[in-house]
Amino acid sequence: MVPLSEIDLPPGWEETATRILAAHGVVMVLGGPDSGKSTFCRYILALAQQTATRMALIDGDLGQSHLGPPATLGLNFYPPHGPDDFGLIPDTWYFIGQTSPPGKMLELVVGLRRLAVSARSRDYRRLIVNTSGFVSGPAAQRLKLAKIETLEPRLVIGLQRQGELEPLLRPLRALRGSEVLTLPVSHRAQAKLYGQRRLYRQERFAAYFAAAHPQALPLTRVSWLGFPFGQGKPWPLKQMVRLEELLEVPVLHAERTHRGALLLTGQRPAGELAQAARELGVEAISWVAWPYLEQRLVGLLNDDLLCLGLGLLLPSPWERREIILLTPLSSHLVSQVRFCRLGKIRLDPDGRELPFPGC
């Protein structure tokens, strides 16, 4: 990021900053990719520090986050943090599990609300919300409107170059209770190529997992969100052996469900599922191949569904009803995990995003 001393101040930034610091409430910052939203937020935080004004920041950019690792929403409090303090471990954070909004818009709105409530509970009455560069098209309009209805900002700031936000801002101006203000983009804001954005995510993930180590988590001790296993009764070993014979594939784990059986297999079953279901006397057999789950990003959550940390799924001793996760969390924090939420991306420990295999 640009050092605070080198931040360019386009017309209107100083006046707007004075207005933001003068009153309580939520301020939401909108803008396309690489429009300087994070720089604007850091500028506001720097002025807040100079005037001894308490302020909280929510970073809602899943892919190019400066606060917390990608695929999460982060909340920090200023003070005690300084305006340049955008660490990988926010004061409070919320796991989404992917690096772009489509497909997770409901979770995004819920997560932002949870973090805003957390800020108010700490008596931080000035909250600035940085958003993603997802601003074009009907889906982006729905998402931004849902955020505004939920957070009820007193001021919505649009950073734009040549009116590109107008399709998004026009309906927002008609909303009661929120003022919409447009500001120019700093001439120092430069567009990043796709490869640069991907490399940034990789570096953030790599830094987060740099001190990670395997940790065992009992399937019976946590509730899984978005994960198919750990909910049903394990099948007897004898029947699992028969399943392997019928399906011609290794069966790592099997559970009885309300409709039949759920299998974790080493690969795609070669045998006939319907025939196996009839022989075992169940209505249906469904399956997930382990390569599809291996190295999936997992959010490790406390009993408030707030994030304690991240993990990557590793090969596990299913016969012991355990999951092995690669995580930098200490054993003490792992003991506080009550929910695990399965993300929608796969990573290696160096932060590289991996394709999903054709299972």
C-alpha positions as CSV (number, residue, x, y, z in Angstrom):
1,M,0.0,0.0,0.0
2,V,1.0,3.6,-0.5
3,P,2.7,5.1,2.6
4,L,0.4,7.5,4.4
5,S,2.9,10.3,3.8
6,E,2.5,9.8,0.0
7,I,-1.2,9.7,-0.2
8,D,-2.5,11.9,-2.9
9,L,-5.6,14.0,-1.8
10,P,-7.9,14.6,-4.7
11,P,-10.5,17.4,-4.5
12,G,-13.1,16.8,-1.8
13,W,-11.2,14.2,0.2
14,E,-10.2,16.6,3.0
15,E,-13.7,18.1,3.4
16,T,-15.3,14.7,3.4
17,A,-12.9,13.4,6.0
18,T,-13.8,16.3,8.3
19,R,-17.5,15.4,7.9
20,I,-16.9,11.8,8.6
21,L,-15.0,12.5,11.8
22,A,-17.6,15.1,13.0
23,A,-20.5,12.6,13.6
24,H,-21.3,9.1,14.7
25,G,-22.6,6.5,12.3
26,V,-21.6,4.1,9.5
27,V,-19.8,5.3,6.4
28,M,-19.7,2.9,3.4
29,V,-17.0,3.3,0.7
30,L,-17.9,2.0,-2.8
31,G,-15.7,1.9,-5.9
32,G,-14.6,-0.4,-8.7
33,P,-11.4,-2.4,-8.6
34,D,-8.3,-0.4,-7.8
35,S,-10.1,2.8,-7.2
36,G,-8.3,3.6,-3.9
37,K,-11.0,2.5,-1.4
38,S,-8.5,1.1,1.1
39,T,-6.2,4.2,0.7
40,F,-9.2,6.4,1.4
41,C,-10.0,4.4,4.5
42,R,-6.4,4.6,5.8
43,Y,-6.5,8.4,5.3
44,I,-9.6,8.6,7.4
45,L,-8.0,6.4,10.1
46,A,-4.9,8.6,10.1
47,L,-6.9,11.7,10.7
48,A,-8.9,10.0,13.4
49,Q,-5.6,9.1,15.1
50,Q,-4.4,12.7,14.9
51,T,-7.7,14.0,16.5
52,A,-7.9,11.2,19.1
53,T,-11.2,10.0,17.5
54,R,-12.2,6.4,18.1
55,M,-13.0,4.6,14.9
56,A,-13.6,1.0,13.7
57,L,-12.9,-0.4,10.2
58,I,-14.6,-3.3,8.4
59,D,-12.7,-4.7,5.4
60,G,-15.3,-6.3,3.2
61,D,-13.1,-7.0,0.1
62,L,-12.9,-10.8,-0.1
63,G,-10.3,-11.0,-2.8
64,Q,-8.0,-8.0,-2.2
65,S,-8.4,-7.6,1.5
66,H,-5.9,-5.6,3.5
67,L,-7.2,-6.7,6.9
68,G,-7.2,-10.4,7.4
69,P,-6.6,-13.1,4.9
70,P,-8.7,-13.4,1.7
71,A,-12.1,-15.1,1.8
72,T,-12.8,-13.4,5.2
73,L,-14.3,-10.1,6.5
74,G,-12.2,-8.3,9.1
75,L,-12.9,-5.8,11.8
76,N,-10.2,-3.7,13.6
77,F,-10.5,-1.0,16.3
78,Y,-8.5,2.2,16.1
79,P,-7.1,2.7,18.7
80,P,-5.5,0.5,19.8
81,H,-4.4,-0.1,16.2
82,G,-2.6,2.5,14.2
83,P,-3.8,3.6,10.8
84,D,-1.3,1.4,9.0
85,D,-2.0,-1.6,11.1
86,F,-3.8,-4.0,8.7
87,G,-2.7,-7.4,10.1
88,L,-3.6,-11.0,9.1
89,I,-5.4,-11.5,12.4
90,P,-8.2,-8.9,12.8
91,D,-9.7,-8.1,16.2
92,T,-12.9,-9.8,15.0
93,W,-13.4,-11.7,11.7
94,Y,-16.0,-13.6,9.8
95,F,-15.4,-16.5,7.4
96,I,-17.0,-16.4,3.9
97,G,-14.9,-19.1,2.2
98,Q,-14.3,-17.7,-1.3
99,T,-12.7,-14.6,-2.8
100,S,-15.6,-13.1,-4.8
101,P,-19.2,-12.2,-3.8
102,P,-21.3,-14.2,-6.3
103,G,-22.8,-17.2,-4.6
104,K,-22.1,-15.9,-1.1
105,M,-24.0,-12.7,-1.1
106,L,-26.3,-13.7,1.8
107,E,-23.3,-14.7,3.9
108,L,-21.6,-11.5,3.1
109,V,-24.5,-9.3,4.3
110,V,-24.9,-11.5,7.5
111,G,-21.1,-11.2,8.2
112,L,-21.0,-7.5,7.7
113,R,-23.9,-7.1,10.1
114,R,-22.3,-9.3,12.7
115,L,-19.1,-7.2,12.6
116,A,-21.0,-4.0,12.8
117,V,-22.9,-5.2,15.9
118,S,-19.5,-6.2,17.4
119,A,-18.2,-2.7,16.8
120,R,-21.2,-1.1,18.5
121,S,-20.9,-3.5,21.4
122,R,-17.4,-2.2,22.0
123,D,-18.8,1.4,22.0
124,Y,-17.1,2.3,18.6
125,R,-19.7,4.7,17.2
126,R,-17.8,5.7,14.1
127,L,-17.5,2.8,11.6
128,I,-16.1,2.9,8.1
129,V,-16.9,0.0,5.8
130,N,-14.6,-0.8,2.9
131,T,-16.3,-2.8,0.2
132,S,-15.2,-5.0,-2.8
133,G,-14.8,-3.8,-6.4
134,F,-17.9,-5.8,-7.4
135,V,-20.0,-2.9,-8.7
136,S,-21.3,-3.8,-12.1
137,G,-24.5,-5.5,-13.1
138,P,-27.8,-6.4,-11.3
139,A,-26.2,-8.8,-8.8
140,A,-23.8,-6.1,-7.6
141,Q,-26.6,-3.6,-7.3
142,R,-28.6,-6.1,-5.2
143,L,-25.7,-6.8,-3.0
144,K,-24.8,-3.2,-2.3
145,L,-28.5,-2.3,-1.7
146,A,-28.7,-5.2,0.8
147,K,-25.6,-4.0,2.6
148,I,-27.0,-0.5,2.8
149,E,-30.4,-1.6,4.1
150,T,-28.7,-3.8,6.7
151,L,-26.0,-1.4,7.9
152,E,-28.0,1.9,7.4
153,P,-25.0,4.1,6.7
154,R,-25.4,7.8,7.1
155,L,-23.0,8.4,4.3
156,V,-22.2,6.4,1.2
157,I,-19.1,7.4,-0.7
158,G,-18.5,6.5,-4.3
159,L,-15.0,6.7,-5.6
160,Q,-15.3,6.9,-9.4
161,R,-13.3,8.0,-12.4
162,Q,-15.9,8.8,-15.1
163,G,-19.3,8.1,-13.8
164,E,-18.9,4.3,-13.8
165,L,-20.8,4.0,-10.5
166,E,-23.9,6.0,-11.5
167,P,-26.0,2.9,-12.4
168,L,-25.3,1.7,-8.9
169,L,-25.5,5.1,-7.1
170,R,-28.7,6.4,-8.8
171,P,-31.2,4.2,-6.9
172,L,-29.2,4.7,-3.6
173,R,-29.8,8.4,-3.8
174,A,-33.5,7.9,-3.4
175,L,-33.1,6.0,-0.1
176,R,-34.2,7.8,3.0
177,G,-31.5,8.2,5.7
178,S,-28.4,7.7,3.6
179,E,-26.6,10.5,1.8
180,V,-24.6,9.6,-1.3
181,L,-21.5,11.5,-2.2
182,T,-19.1,10.9,-5.1
183,L,-15.4,11.7,-4.9
184,P,-12.6,11.5,-7.6
185,V,-10.1,8.6,-7.6
186,S,-6.6,9.5,-6.8
187,H,-4.4,9.8,-9.9
188,R,-1.9,7.4,-8.1
189,A,-4.5,4.6,-8.1
190,Q,-3.4,2.1,-10.8
191,A,-5.3,-0.9,-12.1
192,K,-3.8,-4.3,-11.4
193,L,-3.7,-7.1,-13.8
194,Y,-5.5,-10.4,-13.0
195,G,-2.2,-12.1,-12.3
196,Q,-1.2,-9.4,-9.9
197,R,-4.4,-9.7,-8.0
198,R,-4.0,-13.5,-7.8
199,L,-0.4,-13.2,-6.6
200,Y,-1.6,-10.8,-3.9
201,R,-4.1,-13.4,-2.6
202,Q,-1.4,-16.1,-2.7
203,E,1.0,-14.0,-0.7
204,R,-1.7,-13.2,1.9
205,F,-2.6,-16.8,2.3
206,A,1.0,-17.9,2.3
207,A,1.8,-15.5,5.1
208,Y,-1.2,-16.7,7.1
209,F,-0.3,-20.4,6.8
210,A,3.5,-19.9,7.2
211,A,3.5,-21.2,10.8
212,A,0.7,-23.8,10.2
213,H,0.9,-27.4,11.5
214,P,-1.4,-30.4,11.5
215,Q,-4.1,-30.4,14.2
216,A,-6.6,-33.2,14.9
217,L,-10.3,-32.3,15.3
218,P,-12.8,-34.9,16.4
219,L,-15.8,-35.1,14.1
220,T,-18.0,-35.6,17.1
221,R,-16.9,-32.4,18.9
222,V,-17.8,-29.8,16.3
223,S,-20.8,-29.0,14.0
224,W,-20.0,-28.8,10.3
225,L,-21.5,-26.1,8.1
226,G,-21.3,-27.0,4.4
227,F,-19.6,-30.3,5.0
228,P,-21.4,-33.5,4.4
229,F,-19.8,-35.8,7.0
230,G,-19.8,-36.1,10.7
231,Q,-23.6,-36.0,11.0
232,G,-24.7,-39.6,10.6
233,K,-24.0,-42.9,12.2
234,P,-20.9,-44.7,10.9
235,W,-21.4,-47.9,9.0
236,P,-19.9,-51.1,10.4
237,L,-16.5,-52.1,9.0
238,K,-17.9,-55.3,7.4
239,Q,-20.4,-53.3,5.4
240,M,-17.7,-50.9,4.3
241,V,-15.7,-53.8,3.0
242,R,-18.7,-55.0,1.0
243,L,-19.3,-51.4,-0.3
244,E,-15.7,-51.4,-1.7
245,E,-16.3,-54.7,-3.4
246,L,-19.6,-53.5,-5.0
247,L,-18.4,-50.1,-6.0
248,E,-14.9,-51.1,-7.0
249,V,-13.4,-48.1,-5.1
250,P,-11.7,-47.5,-1.7
251,V,-14.3,-46.3,0.8
252,L,-12.6,-44.1,3.4
253,H,-15.7,-43.4,5.5
254,A,-19.4,-44.2,5.4
255,E,-22.4,-42.9,7.3
256,R,-26.1,-43.9,7.5
257,T,-28.3,-40.9,6.6
258,H,-32.1,-40.5,6.7
259,R,-32.2,-41.5,3.0
260,G,-29.6,-44.2,3.0
261,A,-25.8,-44.0,2.9
262,L,-23.2,-41.2,2.4
263,L,-19.8,-42.3,1.3
264,L,-16.4,-40.7,1.2
265,T,-14.5,-42.5,-1.5
266,G,-10.9,-42.4,-2.8
267,Q,-12.2,-41.7,-6.3
268,R,-15.3,-41.9,-8.4
269,P,-17.1,-45.2,-7.8
270,A,-16.9,-47.6,-10.8
271,G,-19.7,-50.0,-9.6
272,E,-23.4,-49.5,-9.9
273,L,-24.8,-47.4,-7.0
274,A,-28.3,-48.6,-7.3
275,Q,-27.3,-52.2,-7.2
276,A,-25.2,-51.6,-4.1
277,A,-28.1,-49.7,-2.4
278,R,-30.5,-52.7,-3.1
279,E,-28.0,-55.2,-1.6
280,L,-27.5,-53.1,1.5
281,G,-31.1,-52.4,1.9
282,V,-31.0,-48.6,1.7
283,E,-32.9,-46.2,-0.4
284,A,-30.0,-44.5,-2.0
285,I,-26.2,-44.1,-1.9
286,S,-24.5,-40.7,-2.4
287,W,-20.8,-40.1,-2.4
288,V,-18.1,-37.5,-2.3
289,A,-14.5,-38.2,-3.6
290,W,-11.7,-37.3,-1.2
291,P,-9.7,-35.4,-3.9
292,Y,-12.6,-32.9,-4.0
293,L,-12.3,-32.2,-0.3
294,E,-8.5,-32.4,0.2
295,Q,-6.9,-29.0,0.9
296,R,-10.2,-27.2,1.0
297,L,-10.2,-24.0,3.0
298,V,-12.1,-24.3,6.3
299,G,-13.2,-21.6,8.7
300,L,-12.7,-22.5,12.3
301,L,-15.5,-20.8,14.3
302,N,-16.3,-20.2,17.9
303,D,-19.8,-20.6,19.5
304,D,-20.8,-17.2,18.1
305,L,-19.9,-18.3,14.5
306,L,-17.1,-15.8,14.5
307,C,-13.8,-16.9,13.0
308,L,-11.0,-18.1,15.2
309,G,-8.8,-19.1,12.3
310,L,-8.4,-20.9,9.0
311,G,-7.4,-24.5,8.2
312,L,-6.8,-26.7,5.2
313,L,-8.2,-30.3,5.1
314,L,-5.6,-33.0,5.1
315,P,-5.8,-36.8,4.8
316,S,-7.4,-37.9,8.0
317,P,-7.8,-41.1,10.1
318,W,-11.5,-41.5,9.4
319,E,-11.7,-44.7,11.3
320,R,-11.0,-42.7,14.5
321,R,-13.7,-40.1,13.5
322,E,-11.1,-37.4,13.2
323,I,-10.3,-34.7,10.7
324,I,-6.7,-33.4,10.3
325,L,-6.4,-29.7,9.5
326,L,-3.3,-27.7,8.6
327,T,-3.7,-24.5,10.7
328,P,-1.6,-22.0,12.6
329,L,-4.0,-22.1,15.5
330,S,-2.6,-23.3,18.9
331,S,-4.1,-26.3,20.5
332,H,-5.7,-24.0,23.0
333,L,-7.6,-22.1,20.3
334,V,-8.4,-25.4,18.4
335,S,-10.1,-26.5,21.7
336,Q,-12.4,-23.5,21.4
337,V,-13.6,-24.4,17.9
338,R,-17.3,-25.3,17.9
339,F,-18.2,-25.0,14.2
340,C,-16.3,-25.7,11.0
341,R,-17.5,-24.0,7.7
342,L,-16.3,-25.6,4.5
343,G,-15.0,-23.0,2.0
344,K,-15.2,-23.1,-1.8
345,I,-11.6,-22.9,-2.7
346,R,-8.6,-25.3,-2.5
347,L,-5.1,-24.1,-1.5
348,D,-1.7,-25.5,-1.1
349,P,0.3,-24.4,2.0
350,D,2.1,-21.8,0.0
351,G,-1.2,-20.0,-0.7
352,R,-1.6,-21.1,-4.4
353,E,-5.2,-21.7,-5.4
354,L,-5.7,-25.2,-6.7
355,P,-8.2,-26.4,-9.3
356,F,-10.9,-28.9,-8.3
357,P,-10.1,-32.4,-9.7
358,G,-12.6,-34.0,-12.1
359,C,-13.9,-36.7,-9.7
